[in-house]
Amino acid sequence: MKHIFAAVTVALSKEKQLLLDPTLQEEKAEGAAAGCFAFPFSSAADVDPNSSPSPPGVLTLYTKGRMSSDDLQDMLEASWRGSQKLAGFLRLSINKAFALVLQ
């Protein structure tokens, strides 16, 4: 597998708390803002959960609600860290599946 992507949804509560993978109720709460960010990885081997929190680029982005540019940047960085963990889990799962097939 050469290329993968991971998408993560983040909500920003009225109290300015970031919520990774929010419930629909949390997303739609009064005064809340939300965003869905998708990040590309050139290969599953590129995923390093200890790498820089700065995303290399956003594949796609969808936001709703009002937020400042600083809030958007915070949401972007939180979703990047979440997407790294998601892609790392995917890589681990695929490696385990191939190990079973090759036995």
C-alpha positions as CSV (number, residue, x, y, z in Angstrom):
1,M,0.0,0.0,0.0
2,K,1.7,3.2,-1.2
3,H,-0.8,5.9,-0.1
4,I,-3.3,6.2,2.7
5,F,-5.3,9.0,4.3
6,A,-6.8,9.5,7.6
7,A,-9.7,11.8,8.5
8,V,-10.6,13.0,11.9
9,T,-13.5,15.2,13.2
10,V,-12.9,17.8,15.9
11,A,-15.4,20.0,17.6
12,L,-14.7,23.2,19.5
13,S,-17.1,23.7,22.4
14,K,-18.5,27.0,23.5
15,E,-15.9,26.8,26.4
16,K,-13.1,26.5,23.8
17,Q,-12.5,22.8,24.6
18,L,-11.4,20.6,21.7
19,L,-13.3,17.3,21.3
20,L,-11.8,14.6,19.0
21,D,-14.4,12.4,17.4
22,P,-17.4,14.3,19.0
23,T,-20.9,12.9,19.2
24,L,-23.5,14.4,17.0
25,Q,-24.9,16.1,20.1
26,E,-21.5,17.7,20.9
27,E,-21.1,18.8,17.3
28,K,-24.5,20.5,17.2
29,A,-24.3,22.1,20.7
30,E,-25.2,25.7,20.8
31,G,-22.1,27.9,20.1
32,A,-20.0,24.9,19.1
33,A,-17.9,24.8,15.9
34,A,-16.7,21.6,14.1
35,G,-14.3,20.6,11.4
36,C,-13.4,17.4,9.6
37,F,-9.9,17.2,8.3
38,A,-8.3,14.6,6.1
39,F,-4.6,14.2,5.8
40,P,-2.5,12.2,3.3
41,F,0.4,10.0,4.0
42,S,2.7,8.9,1.2
43,S,2.8,5.4,2.7
44,A,1.7,3.5,5.7
45,A,5.4,3.4,6.8
46,D,5.5,7.2,7.0
47,V,3.2,7.3,10.1
48,D,5.1,8.2,13.2
49,P,3.1,9.2,16.2
50,N,6.1,11.0,17.7
51,S,6.7,13.2,14.7
52,S,6.0,17.0,14.4
53,P,2.5,18.1,15.3
54,S,2.4,20.3,12.2
55,P,0.5,18.7,9.4
56,P,2.3,18.5,6.0
57,G,-0.9,19.4,4.2
58,V,-4.6,18.9,4.3
59,L,-6.2,16.7,1.7
60,T,-9.7,18.1,2.4
61,L,-11.3,20.2,5.0
62,Y,-14.9,20.9,6.0
63,T,-15.9,23.3,8.8
64,K,-19.1,24.7,10.2
65,G,-19.8,27.3,12.9
66,R,-17.8,30.3,13.9
67,M,-14.2,30.0,15.0
68,S,-11.1,32.3,15.0
69,S,-8.1,31.5,12.8
70,D,-6.3,30.4,16.1
71,D,-9.1,28.1,16.9
72,L,-9.0,26.6,13.4
73,Q,-5.2,26.1,13.8
74,D,-5.7,24.4,17.1
75,M,-8.4,22.1,15.6
76,L,-6.1,21.4,12.7
77,E,-3.2,20.3,14.9
78,A,-5.4,18.2,17.2
79,S,-6.9,16.4,14.2
80,W,-3.4,15.9,12.7
81,R,-2.3,14.1,15.9
82,G,-5.5,12.1,15.9
83,S,-5.0,11.1,12.3
84,Q,-1.5,10.0,13.0
85,K,-2.8,7.6,15.7
86,L,-5.5,6.4,13.3
87,A,-3.1,5.7,10.5
88,G,-0.7,4.0,12.9
89,F,-3.5,1.7,14.0
90,L,-4.3,0.9,10.4
91,R,-0.6,0.1,9.7
92,L,-0.4,-2.2,12.7
93,S,-3.7,-3.9,11.7
94,I,-2.5,-4.5,8.1
95,N,0.9,-5.8,9.3
96,K,-0.8,-8.3,11.6
97,A,-3.2,-9.4,8.9
98,F,-0.4,-10.0,6.4
99,A,1.6,-11.9,9.1
100,L,-1.3,-14.3,9.5
101,V,-1.8,-14.8,5.8
102,L,1.9,-15.5,5.3
103,Q,2.1,-18.1,8.0
